[in-house]
Each structure stands twice: as structure tokens, then as C-alpha cells.
Amino acid sequence: METIAIIGAGASGLACMNILNQTKQYDILVLEQSLKSARKILASGNGRCNVSNKNMDISFYNTTSPLIQEIISDFDIYHFFDCLSLKLREEGDLIYPYSLSSLSVKNALLKQADGISLIEQCEVIDIKKEKQYRLITNQGVYFADKVVIATGSPASDLSGNHNLDMLKKMKVACLPFVESLVQLKTKEVYKSLKGLRVKGIAKLYDHHTFIDQKKGEILFTDYGLSGICIMQLSRYLDHVKKPVIHLDLLPDLEKKDLDHYHEDGLFHEKLAKLLQEKQLYAKNLVFHVNGTMGIKKAQVCHGGVCLDEVDESLQLKKYPGIYVCGEALDVDGDCGGYNLHFAFASGTHVAKHIIGESYVKDK
Ligand SMILES: Cc1cc2nc3c(=O)[nH]c(=O)nc-3n(C[C@H](O)[C@H](O)[C@H](O)COP(=O)(O)OP(=O)(O)OC[C@H]3O[C@@H](n4cnc5c(N)ncnc54)[C@H](O)[C@@H]3O)c2cc1C
């Protein structure tokens, strides 16, 4: 039997493990650096785990790669979780577990792990190519015929800090991880609004040049801005020199409506008070962005293994038998289930290719 080592027991690694294990053809070893598996899954979607989106398209990702397009569109999230006996539900376009609890996603992914060696608190430090691959970890040495790198990114503090160190030592080209989907620190801070959530449009400018806009929830904080539309716009920050956010807090109304209606009938009382006191215009509230809250507060990262390094099965061209999936690859998506969808889809893609190869060998 071939031994397959999966490095990382997160969304992509556990997806890969489940598909491989259905065949009962492999010795599967899952090595996880953390005390517990699937920590990011548990934290995702505010504990509800937004696993995918009905509106699935490559335009929601940072890449135009036809391979990635194929991987995300070929993957059927309903079928995947149905095979794990987990029912899903939709809320608008967002897809969640029926329970609305991320714990049920973790449990479903780990329920059929019989016969698998899952070793926690085991960090892979180095990989050496010998007759097999030798994996050097903080818990000793393991050998495997094939290796799946499913180590995610250092976004948040839930996936470690040495996600791709072993591949960098092997001279695999990796783009540095930079936070994405993250809260923004701004020069203008309105502490009286801390915790207030409003619906509106946030527009991102590079000084005076319009970059993009998002409609949805905006959250005022004591350091600046958060909320889904702000996190979405944060994806551009690594190449915007002078980022400025303009908020329209009344996207459905015009200036004349503002003149006609009382502010305290249009806004939460805290916001109405602030607008009156500071003489601010609710259709164009300006925030100069000082920076982000940093990688440890981010939901995902840009960067990771360059797509040029992998073939169509997500196998490293330089190291046949080593595959990469999930956020460890230079693929990241918008808020709304796109990142977990890619993690499950790419983990499944790798597993199917490994199985496909061994079927060919057996014949
Ligand atoms: C707070 C938060 C909320 C989120 N909410 C959503 C959401 O609702 N919907 C959505 O689509 N996405 C969401 N995301 C993003 C999503 O969780 C990730 O994109 C996804 O989990 C990536 O899956 P992965 O398998 O690539 O990596 P991970 O799930 O991070 O798994 C990687 C695993 O590898 C382990 N590891 C790392 N390095 C090593 C090593 N050297 N040796 C051994 N093990 C190692 C890590 O400990 C980790 O367990 C959220 C992220 C955060 C932080």
C-alpha cells in the first residue's frame, strides 16, 4: 500500500483525506502542527461556517487561471457533504451547514477517519526527497510515497507560522503571504460609533482614483472600519498607495431626501448625533486608511505557492508526488464562502488525481 502524508488537518487536507480514505487503498498519515485539527473551520463564518456560495465564479478570486476555474466549477459542495452525511442550507447566496454550526462541519470531516493516523502537535519542518519522501517533524521522522501540502496560510493565529517553510527550502517559488479580508485602521476614528453596524456602500480610492466599491455591512470600530464590505476592499490594499474610503450611508436616497427627512429618523441615534455635531455628510463620509489590522486579524492571505509551480493535478512540477491545495496555493477569494469552497474543491481535486494515478498503475 502506498503511504500518503497529508500535512495540515484543515479544510483542504481533511477534504483530501476523506476522498482518499473512501478507496481504502492507502495508508494515510495526517500531520497537524496545532493542538487540535480544523481550528479555522471552527472559527469561520462567526462559528456558522459559510462553506460555499451559490454564485460561484472565478471572478470572485484573485486569479484568472483556467485550472482554478475548472477546479472550483467542477466541485459539487452538496454532493461532497452529502457523502459525509451533512445536510446544507442556503441563506440568500450563502451556503451553510443545516445546523448553522461550524462544529458539525468539523465533525463530518473527521467522522469517517477510521484507519487514518492523525497526529496532532506535529509540525513538518523539512521534506527530503529520497526513495520515498522523508518528512522531518518536531515529533520525529515519517516516510511517505506521496505528500499533500495543505498547510493553509498564517492568516489569523489559527494555522501556524511555518506553512510553507519546507517548500521554500526546496526552492519552490512562493509569493510572500500578505493579509487580505482584514479590518482597516483609519485616521478618522469615531469612538462613539464603536460596535455600530450600518448598511451602505464603501468606495475605495487610491488618492482620487476610484478602485472599487462594495455594498453591504459596515462596522464602526475604535480603530477604524470593519464589516464585510470593508474586508472585501482590503484585498486591494497591497497595491494601493494612498487608500481612502468614502462611505455612502444612504445609498437608496438622494441629497434632497436628506434635506427633507430628519437625520434621527434615518440613522441610529449615535450616528445621527455625530453627523449633526461634526457637520458630516452621510452620503460621503471620508476615511483615510492608515493600514490594516495585520495578518493575525485577517481571514485569508494573498500569496503562497505560485501557480506556475504546479501542473494540472496541483502536483509540484519539480517534485513529482508532492501536491499543494487550499490557501497554501496563491489563490484567495472574496468573503462569502469562496475560500472554504476552494479549500474543499482543491483538496478533492488532488485526491482524485492521486487515486486516478494508482488506478492506472494497477491496470
Ligand atoms: C476568522 C475566520 C473566519 C473565516 N470565515 C470563513 C467563511 O465563513 N467562509 C469561507 O469560505 N472562508 C472563511 N475563512 C477562510 C477559510 O477558513 C480558509 O480559507 C480555509 O480554512 C483554508 O483552508 P486550508 O485547508 O487551506 O487551510 P487551514 O484550514 O488553515 O488548514 C491548514 C492546517 O495546516 C496546519 N499546518 C500549518 N503549517 C503546518 C506544518 N508546518 N506542519 C503541520 N501542520 C501545519 C495548520 O495548523 C492548519 O490546521 C475564515 C477564516 C478565518 C480566520
The ligand as a Gaussian input file, in Angstrom:
#p B3LYP/6-31G(d) Opt

LIG

0 1
 C      -11.958000      34.036000      11.482000
 C      -12.068000      33.416000      10.117000
 C      -13.325000      33.273000       9.542000
 C      -13.441000      32.704000       8.247000
 N      -14.684000      32.522000       7.724000
 C      -14.811000      31.946000       6.503000
 C      -16.094000      31.648000       5.967000
 O      -17.128000      31.787000       6.627000
 N      -16.141000      31.131000       4.691000
 C      -15.011000      30.882000       3.952000
 O      -15.124000      30.429000       2.818000
 N      -13.787000      31.103000       4.465000
 C      -13.657000      31.618000       5.722000
 N      -12.405000      31.815000       6.234000
 C      -11.221000      31.386000       5.443000
 C      -11.084000      29.849000       5.498000
 O      -11.240000      29.409000       6.830000
 C       -9.722000      29.404000       4.945000
 O       -9.524000      29.960000       3.675000
 C       -9.641000      27.881000       4.866000
 O       -9.780000      27.314000       6.144000
 C       -8.336000      27.454000       4.229000
 O       -8.268000      26.045000       4.281000
 P       -6.843000      25.333000       4.207000
 O       -7.079000      23.881000       4.333000
 O       -6.090000      25.828000       3.050000
 O       -6.069000      25.876000       5.489000
 P       -6.422000      25.696000       7.037000
 O       -7.853000      25.397000       7.227000
 O       -5.844000      26.884000       7.701000
 O       -5.617000      24.385000       7.442000
 C       -4.208000      24.342000       7.401000
 C       -3.751000      23.427000       8.524000
 O       -2.366000      23.150000       8.365000
 C       -1.728000      23.203000       9.639000
 N       -0.309000      23.488000       9.425000
 C        0.271000      24.648000       9.014000
 N        1.613000      24.503000       8.885000
 C        1.903000      23.221000       9.248000
 C        3.128000      22.470000       9.322000
 N        4.311000      23.002000       9.005000
 N        3.046000      21.176000       9.752000
 C        1.850000      20.616000      10.061000
 N        0.668000      21.285000      10.011000
 C        0.688000      22.571000       9.595000
 C       -2.483000      24.318000      10.348000
 O       -2.357000      24.258000      11.745000
 C       -3.910000      24.079000       9.870000
 O       -4.628000      23.217000      10.725000
 C      -12.264000      32.328000       7.534000
 C      -11.014000      32.470000       8.128000
 C      -10.911000      32.999000       9.416000
 C       -9.547000      33.121000      10.039000

